[in-house]
């Protein structure tokens, strides 16, 4: 099995990502500012450097950067709404890290047919792609709390996840950026109508 690269092994609080993204949209992004935000959450230079690298990849070096720059004004408005803001941040995460994209897609696949799923089911599917090792388990533990924080689903109880309702967006640019995150993980020029029925879109209201 030719496993994909994981490249993410630490949760980044959405508030920190939001602060970094807002500063990026305002043209004020700096590593010092990001470190300052991260110090509110983490201790230890190694963890801080690791977290800073992840934030930089999500915000500064995002594959959807051209779209972000072209739609800066609309995104500035969209992030004022909490639901839109959180979906935007997860879209940026998934554009930057194929692991989180694949993981959310697997959750979407199961949530499209049932309300509650267990960790073991998800882990087995992820292991088929990335290998059943400690790095895969760490990555799941890093990314799933971000999905939960963003309201994509909830932790029903230990090892069980629940998805009862879909996320209703207030801005069209949010859905467009979410589509961009899908496209960045699927080489294509445009997107066809049938692809919007992909499990990745399970979490968004029509």
N, C-alpha and C positions, 0 to 999 in steps of 0.2 A: 504493500500500500504506500503510495507516494503522498505523504501527509503535507498539508498546506502549512504555511508559517502562521503562528499565533500572534506574537508581537505585542500582546497586551496582557499584563499581569497585575494590574492595580486599578481599583475603583477610583474614579474621579467624581467628587460631588458635583451635582448639576449646578449648584450656586457658583462654584468655582469656574466651571465651563462657561456659564452665563456671563460672569464678570469678564472673562477673557474674550469672549465673542463680542460683547458690547464694546470693549476697548478696541478690538480689531475693526469693528464697523465705524468707530469714531476716529480711526487712524492713530490711536494712542497705544497700541499693543507693545508691550515690552516684556522681556524675560524677567526683569526685576519685579515688575508688577505681578506677574503670574506667580513667582516664587513667594511674594508677600501674601498672596491669597492662599497658596498651598500650605504655608506655615501655620495657618489657622486650623488646618485639618491634620497635618502630618508632622512627625518628628523624625530626625535622622537624615543626614545629608544624602544617603543612598536612595532612600524612599522619595525624598524631595526631587532629586535629579531625575529619577525614573518617572515621577508624576509630571515633571516639567516637560520631559520629552514627549510623553503621551499627549499633553495639552497642546504642545506645539504642532504635533502631527494632525490633531483634530482641527485646530483653528488656523494656524499659519500656512500649513502645507496640505490643506484639504484638497482632494481631487475635484471638488465642486467649486473651487475658488473663483473661476471665471463667472459662474452663475451668481455667486455671492456678491461679487463686485458689481455686476450688471444690475442687481436687484437690491442694492444696499438700502435705499430709502424705504422700500416696502418691508424689508426684513427688520429694519429699525422699529417700524410700527408694529409688525407682527409679534415681536418678542415682548411687547407690553402686555400681551395676553398670556397667562401662565400655560394653558394647554398648548397653544401654538409654540411658545418658547421651548417647552420640554420636547415637543415633537421635532422642532428644528435642531435641538442639541443632539437628540438621538440620531437624526438623519446625518448630522456631521460626524458623529461617532462611527456610524455604519459606513459612511463614505471612506473614512480613514482606515478602518480596520475591517477586513473581510470576515474575521472571526465573529465579530458582533453582528454583522449582517447575516451570516449563515445561522447564527444562534437564534436571532429574532425570527428568521424565516422558519426555522424548525418549530419554535413556539407557535407561530402563526398556523403552521400546518395542522398541529394538534388542536389548537383553540378553534379552528374553523369547524371542527366536528364535535367538540366537547368543551364543557366549561372548566373542568379541573383536570390537570395533568400532573404527573409526578416527576421528580428530578431524574429518577433512574431512566425513564423513557427518553427524556431529552438528552441525558448524558450519553446514552447508548448511540443515539443518532449522531451526536457531535463527535464521538470517538471514532465512528466510521469514516469521518472526514479528516480528523486531526490526530487520531491515535488515542488510545486509552491510557494516558500517562498523567503524571502530577501536573505538568504544565497546562494540560487541557482542563483539569479540575480547577486549577487556580484561575484560569481565564474565565471559566463559567462563574466562579465566585466573585470575580471582579466586575463582570458585565451585567449579570442578572440584577444586582441591587440598583443599577442605573436604570434599567428598564422599569423596575418596580417604582423607583423614585419618580419617574416620568409618567406613571399612571397607565402604562401599557397593560399591566396585569397586577395582581396582588399575590402576596404570600399567604395562602389560606392557612397553612400551618407548616411545621418543619417538613421540608421535602415535597410539599404540595403547592401548586400555583393555580390561581383562579382568574378567569377573565369573563366578567359579566356584561360589560358594556363597552361600546366603541368610543373613540376619542372624536369629539366634534370640534373641527377647526373653524376659526373665524376669518382666516386670511387665505386667499388663493395661493399666495407665494409659499406658504408653509407646505401645502400639498405638492407644489412644483419642486421644492427642494427635496422633499421626501422621495419623489420620483427620480430626481437627480441621483440620490443615494442608491437607488435601485439600478439605475443606468451605469453608475460607476463600477458596479460589481457584475455587470452584464454587458460586454462589449457590443454596442449598438449605436446607431445614429439617432433613431427616434424610438418611440415606444408604441406598441400596438395596444388596442383596446383590451384584447384578451389577457395581456400581461398585467393589466391592472387588477386582474382576479387572482394574481399570484398570492400565495400564503403571506408574503411580506406585507401586503396591504390589508390583511385581516383586521388590524387594530384601528383602522381609520373609518369613520362614518363616511357615507357617500356624500 
